[in-house]
Amino acid sequence: MSEKTVSLQIVEEAGERPWYADGLRFSCTQCGNCCSGSPGFVWLTLEDMQKIAAFLKMDFDKFTRTYVRQLQGGYSLTEKFNYDCTFLRRENGKAMCGIYPVRPMQCRTWPFWEDNLKTPREWERAGQNCPGIARPGDGAPLYSQDEIERCRNHPESPR
């Protein structure tokens, strides 16, 4: 068990409410910041790869040869030369995912990742790069503690 998991368990076992117990606001602005920038990894499960290959109407082997890299920790999507996600499309000032209906779980659970939820300061830090991480009163949808924790605790959510 990691140190992060232990500290979260201690808080939960003590019956303390997490700092985000009243919910958090988020609304994707299609800025593309979470899909571009510095090098990174979009981790894939076998199920992710199968769904994306089918969505693209590609043979599974061809899909993996074209879009997947095998790393020590598992499988990850390849990136463009500028480190954008290979499926990021920019049109009319918006960034759109070319595989949005079947995007990997890592993408579906953003921004409710464990690292972003450690403290209000970490949430604010994530919001410096993500304009969709909303401040109170700006009208973005409110995600409940249960919704947030389902994302945070999903087995394929980044730790």
Secondary structure, 3 states (H helix, E strand, C coil): CCHHHHHHHHHHHCCCCCCCCCCEEECCCCCCHHHCCCCCCCEECHHHHHHHHHHCCCCHHHHHHHHEEEECCEEEECECCCCCECCEEEECCEEEECCHHHCCHHHHCCCCCHHHHCCHHHHHHHHHHCCCECCCCCCCCEECHHHHHHHHCCCCCCC
